[in-house]
Amino acid sequence: VRQLQLGTRRVLSVRNTDAALDAFWELQEEGVSGGAIVNQEGKLVGNLSRHDLKGTQGGTGFTVLAQSI
């Protein structure tokens, strides 16, 4: 694992109460393609990736990005 340099970077996490736009902004700022979604206790409740932006192209447009992740 060490030779492959796996597990050496901090995992990006966002709270499930964060706005989606803020969460995607964090992905961009950290230069990663995905991260963990955690609840108020820090328990993993989901994941988020840049690919999830694809779902914002529906009939509601980008207004969905103001909602909680």
Rosetta silent file (secondary structure, phi, psi, omega in degrees, C-alpha in Angstrom):
SEQUENCE: VRQLQLGTRRVLSVRNTDAALDAFWELQEEGVSGGAIVNQEGKLVGNLSRHDLKGTQGGTGFTVLAQSI
SCORE:     score description
SCORE:     0.000 S_00000001
   1 L     0.000  -41.684 -179.387    0.000    0.000    0.000 S_00000001
   2 L   -63.853  -41.875  179.974    2.824    2.392    0.852 S_00000001
   3 L   -63.371  -33.324  178.608    4.586    1.771   -2.481 S_00000001
   4 L   -83.072   -4.989 -178.469    1.379    2.569   -4.347 S_00000001
   5 L    57.903   36.839  176.652    0.949    5.691   -2.193 S_00000001
   6 L   -88.544  142.018  177.864   -2.601    4.669   -1.348 S_00000001
   7 L    75.566   16.781 -177.828   -4.163    6.105    1.764 S_00000001
   8 L   -98.452  -12.945 -179.450   -1.623    8.894    2.061 S_00000001
   9 L  -102.573  150.237  175.225   -3.937   11.810    1.241 S_00000001
  10 L   -65.323  139.918  177.770   -6.584   13.360    3.430 S_00000001
  11 L   -88.733  126.825  177.135  -10.106   12.391    2.396 S_00000001
  12 L   -70.157  132.889  175.144  -12.319   15.351    1.583 S_00000001
  13 E  -134.965  145.169  176.657  -15.563   15.295    3.546 S_00000001
  14 E  -128.186  153.917  178.541  -18.568   17.586    3.536 S_00000001
  15 E   -81.446  148.550 -179.601  -21.577   17.627    5.854 S_00000001
  16 L   -68.731   -8.419  176.349  -24.904   16.433    4.531 S_00000001
  17 L   -94.351   -7.449  178.549  -26.340   19.816    5.541 S_00000001
  18 L   -69.123  147.903  174.419  -23.916   21.755    3.296 S_00000001
  19 E   -65.388  142.740 -179.416  -25.271   23.335    0.129 S_00000001
  20 H   -57.093  -41.614 -179.656  -24.463   21.251   -2.937 S_00000001
  21 H   -59.123  -42.395  177.889  -22.744   24.207   -4.593 S_00000001
  22 H   -63.945  -38.890  179.976  -20.397   24.569   -1.608 S_00000001
  23 H   -65.465  -44.206  178.423  -19.614   20.851   -1.692 S_00000001
  24 H   -67.085  -33.595  176.360  -18.761   20.903   -5.398 S_00000001
  25 H   -62.416  -41.776  178.026  -16.670   24.029   -4.825 S_00000001
  26 H   -60.676  -41.541  176.921  -14.674   22.120   -2.188 S_00000001
  27 H   -56.912  -46.059 -179.116  -14.011   19.331   -4.704 S_00000001
  28 H   -63.902  -47.131 -178.140  -12.649   21.921   -7.131 S_00000001
  29 H   -62.169  -38.046 -178.535  -10.555   23.723   -4.531 S_00000001
  30 H   -82.988  -12.086  178.893   -9.000   20.488   -3.249 S_00000001
  31 L    70.418   32.510  179.528   -8.361   19.213   -6.772 S_00000001
  32 L  -119.237  160.980 -177.880  -10.113   15.900   -6.148 S_00000001
  33 L   -96.609   -7.909 -179.320  -12.856   14.154   -8.072 S_00000001
  34 E  -162.968  169.632  179.942  -14.835   12.910   -5.081 S_00000001
  35 E  -163.302  178.351 -178.198  -15.354   12.945   -1.368 S_00000001
  36 E   -94.918  146.281  171.148  -17.324   11.667    1.585 S_00000001
  37 E  -108.292  124.504 -177.876  -20.646   12.996    2.840 S_00000001
  38 E  -122.025  154.810  176.703  -20.920   12.785    6.628 S_00000001
  39 L   -87.671 -173.517 -176.673  -23.695   13.588    9.101 S_00000001
  40 L   -62.891  -24.350  177.947  -23.394   15.785   12.193 S_00000001
  41 L   -87.229   -1.830 -178.485  -21.789   12.894   14.117 S_00000001
  42 L    84.992    9.285  179.905  -19.161   12.403   11.408 S_00000001
  43 L   -81.632  135.927  178.880  -20.671    9.116   10.233 S_00000001
  44 E   -64.043  124.476  179.654  -20.359    8.361    6.517 S_00000001
  45 E  -122.304   -5.014  179.147  -23.790    8.692    4.876 S_00000001
  46 E   175.511 -172.620  176.139  -22.856    8.926    1.191 S_00000001
  47 E  -138.911  163.272 -176.162  -20.351   10.046   -1.370 S_00000001
  48 E  -138.186  137.168  175.579  -20.077   12.873   -3.859 S_00000001
  49 E  -139.973  165.037  177.691  -18.219   13.104   -7.136 S_00000001
  50 H   -58.536  -29.067  179.381  -17.917   15.529  -10.006 S_00000001
  51 H   -61.248  -27.829 -179.893  -20.014   13.081  -11.997 S_00000001
  52 H   -64.839  -18.608  176.391  -22.963   13.979   -9.738 S_00000001
  53 H   -63.011  -23.509  179.449  -23.117   17.389  -11.400 S_00000001
  54 H   -57.357  -34.254 -179.111  -24.678   15.628  -14.358 S_00000001
  55 H   -69.191  -10.932 -178.705  -27.920   15.333  -12.381 S_00000001
  56 H   -85.340   -0.698 -175.819  -28.269   19.120  -12.196 S_00000001
  57 H   -89.589    6.401 -178.936  -29.058   19.423  -15.903 S_00000001
  58 L   -73.211 -163.445 -175.945  -32.691   18.386  -15.496 S_00000001
  59 L   -62.913  -24.938 -178.726  -35.782   20.586  -15.575 S_00000001
  60 L   -83.691   -8.699 -179.600  -34.905   22.425  -12.336 S_00000001
  61 H    64.173 -149.201 -175.132  -31.578   23.615  -13.717 S_00000001
  62 H   -84.013    1.170  178.783  -28.881   24.705  -11.332 S_00000001
  63 H   -62.147  -24.738  179.054  -31.309   25.797   -8.583 S_00000001
  64 H   -62.946  -22.111 -178.589  -30.849   22.335   -7.088 S_00000001
  65 H   -69.597  -15.844  178.006  -27.290   23.374   -6.148 S_00000001
  66 H   -82.730  -12.621 -179.089  -28.674   25.638   -3.409 S_00000001
  67 L   -81.686  163.366  176.348  -30.189   22.639   -1.630 S_00000001
  68 E   -62.326  146.122 -178.736  -28.448   20.491    0.967 S_00000001
  69 L   -66.022    0.000    0.000  -26.201   17.847   -0.454 S_00000001
